[in-house]
Amino acid sequence: MMVKICGITTREDARAAADAGASALGFNFYGRSPRHLAPEAALSILAVLPAAVWKVGVFVNEPSERVLALAGALGLDIVQLHGETEPPAGLRVWKAARVGPQFHWSQLEAFPAEAFLLDTASEELYGGTGRTFNWALARGAGQKVILAGGLDETNVREAIRAAQPWGVDACSRLESSPGRKDHLKVARFIAAALSENQS
């Protein structure tokens, strides 16, 4: 089970998530997000992470040229694309999709991505809503699915059983305040996700 902790903004949070067993950490470069991180700040955090932890850059409606440039400058392993961002050539891409009443897998079929991150639809936010969706919609897609949206230690096992995803992603429900992680909640979430995967 791939376990991603998103919205990392400090070295302390990054280290805590990595030490707890996170597979990937997400760094948000969307200027309107409460978890926005300047590239210079991201570089200082990325420098202390183990090579085994994937570094994921989160981009919303960015020109593919900027995504490519930042990925190279920061040494990102993966780019997670929201909105209308086109996938840059030569990068590992995770495509994010907002799941609401009108969602259907056919909307994503033509997008060249390694995996698809499904999050709860919101008109205000591109992720980080803290709200869940019908996890059964993610099951049997024939694609690598990363389940996001309102996950924490209390529901991630149930979500994994319902959706059978390749990975899970959590952010806002693991925070003490926007952009600041509660290290105990992070550790419990990761442990819960990994224990369900082994059961």
N, C-alpha and C positions, 0 to 999 in steps of 0.2 A: 504494500500500500504506500503510495506516494503521499506524503503529508506536507502541505505548504502552509507556512504562516505568513500572512500578507500584511502590508502596512508597517513594515519595520522602519523606524526613524532614528534609533540610537544603537550605539555599539553594545550597550548592556543588554538590550532586548534581543539583538542579533545573536550574541553569545549564548544567552539563556535558551533561545529556541534551538540553536544548533546543539547545545549540550543535552537538551531534552530529547534529541533524536529527529528533529525536522529534516525532511528530505530536501526542501527548497524554502527560500525566503523571498518575499516579494517586496520590491522597492518601487514606490509610486511616484511617477514623474508628471502626473496630471496636476496642473497648477491650481485647480479649484478644489482639490481634495484636502480634507483636514490632515491627511497623512502624506501630503506632498513633501518630496525630498529634493533639494537642489543637487545637481550632479556632483558638486564638490563635496558635499556632506556624504553622499552615497559612497564616494570613493574611499573615504576614511573608514567607513563601516565595512565595505567589501574587503578591505585589506586585511582584516582580522579574522575572516571566515575560513573554515577548513575547505580545501579544494573539493571534498566530497559533497558539500552542500551546494545545490544549484542556486545560482543568483538570477532572479527573474525580474526583469524590468517591466513595469506596468505603464502602458501608454494609451491615451485616449485621443482619437482624432488627430494624431500627429502625422506630419509628412513622413513617408517611409525613409527619406534621406536622413532626417534627424534621428529616427529610431536606429538606423544603421550606424550613424556616427557615434551616438551615445553608447550603443552596445559594444562597439569597438574600443572606445575610450575607457569604458568602465570594466571591460572584461566580463560582460554579462553572458550567462550560459543560454538563456532563453528570453524571448520577448513575448509578453502577454498583451494582446491587442484588443482594445475595446473600440466600439464605434466604427468609423469609416476608414481607419488606418489600413493601408495596403501592406501586405507582407513583404518585407525586404528580402531580396535573394540572399541565400547563403546563411540564414539564421534559423535556429530552432524556434518555431512559432507555436504559441498556444492562443487560440482564438476564444475570446469571451463572448458569451451570448446571454441576453437577459430573457429569462423564462417567465412568460405571462400567458394569458388565455389564448393568444394567437400564435404561440410558439409551435414550430414544427421542424423536425430535423432536416427537411428539404431546404430550409433557408441556409443551411451550412454546408450542404453537399459539395459545392464548388470551391470552398475555401481551402487552400493548401496549408493545413495545420497538422502538427504532430498530435495535438490533443485539443479538446474543446472544454472550456471551463463554463459551466452552467451556473448562473447566479439569478437571484430573485429580481424580477423586473421592477424598476423604479423610474419615475419621470424626473426625479431630482438627482439621483446618484448613479454612478457607474460602479456598483459594488459597495460593500461596506454598509449595507442597509440593516444588517442584523435580523433580517426576516427570511423565513424558509419558503420553499415552494413545494409542489407535489413531486416528491423524489421519484415516484414511479415513472415520471416522464423521461428520466435519464437512463432507464434500464433498457438493455437490449439494443443499443444504438448502433453497434457494429463499429464504433469509434472509441478511442481512448477518451473517457469522460472524467473530468475533475469536478466534483460536487462542491458548490460553495453556497453561501447564503444562510446566515443564522445558525451556523454550526458551533457547538461547544461540547464540553465533556458530557453533558446531560443527554444529548441527542445524536451524537455522531455514530454510535453503534447502530442505532435504529436506521439512520440514514444510509449507512453502508449496506445493511441487510436489504433495504428497500430498493436501492439504486444499483448496487454492485458496481461501483465506479472503479476506475483505475487509481484515482487519487481524491483527496479531500483538501479543502482550503478554508481557513478561518481567519477572521480579522477582528471585527468590531466587538464581538462578544467575548474576546479574550483581553479586552483593554480595561485599564483603570481610568483612562481618559483618552480622547481621540489622539492616536499616534503614540500612546504609551501602553505597553503590554503589562499585564499582570502575569508575572512569571509562573506563579502557581497554576493559574488557569491554563496557560500555554502548556505546561508540563502534563497536566491532567488530560487535556485534549489530545495531545500526541499519544500518550499512553493508552487512552481509550480507543483511539483509531487503530493503533497497532495491535492492541489486544483483540479487537473484533476481527481483524484480518487473520489472526492466528487461530481463531476458534473454529 
